[in-house]
Every structure is written in structure tokens, then in C-alpha cells.
Amino acid sequence: MPEEDLVELKFRLYDGSDIGPFRYSPTSTVAMLKERIVTEWPKEKKIAPKAANDVKLISAGKILENNKTVGQCRVPFGELPRGVITMHVVVQPSLAKAKTEKKVDEAPKKNVCSCSIL
């Protein structure tokens, strides 16, 4: 693939720091980008994804779907040729895990009524 066909992306983290930039083929999928983000995630960060499913990518205000390609996610207007595209990264633990943790934290509370009849 010619060098000029590659798309240059960087990933903006919650604290304003970046991962990348890296060059990708327009046929690379969002799922592939997420795998790379997990691999390249800075070790010193307090919040870190454990798996690619914990990562949400946002570009041009839209959450990107795993099966979409980089070429499909490019915004046709406003992107300069050879410019670096910034995608925002949100770490969100998977829903199943969050529900399990919530159930453990929400132990049933006993209702105690201290009533006295005079």
C-alpha cells in the first residue's frame, strides 16, 4: 500500500495525554485500533482498560463501532490530507462486570422499625 494512502491517528486519553500517532491502513477496523490502544496504554495511568471491550473510541462526536474501518470513520470535511486525526478514548468497564460489582456492593439492608405501643 502506498505511504500516502495510510491514515495517521493519535488517541487522546482522559488526562489530555496522547498515544501515538500511528499510521493505519484505511481497511483497519476500529476493533484493531482498540487492541493497539490496550497494548500501548501507559503503565503509570490510574485508569486503564483491561481489554479492548473496555475502550470506546470517539471521532467527530460519534462513538465508533468495532466492525467499521478507519476509511469509513474518516470525516470527509475538514480533514487535511496527511494531517493527524485525533480520536478520543473513553475507558468504560464492560457492563456485565459493572453489574456484578454493583450487586456485591448493594447488600440487602434490613428495615428495622422501633415502634412502641403505649
Secondary structure, DSSP 8 states (H G I E B T S, - for coil): --GGG-EEEEEE-TTS-EEEEEEE-TT-BHHHHHHHHHHH--TT-SS--SSGGGEEEEETTEE--TT-BHHHHS-SSS--TT--EEEEEEE---HHHHHHHHHHHS------------
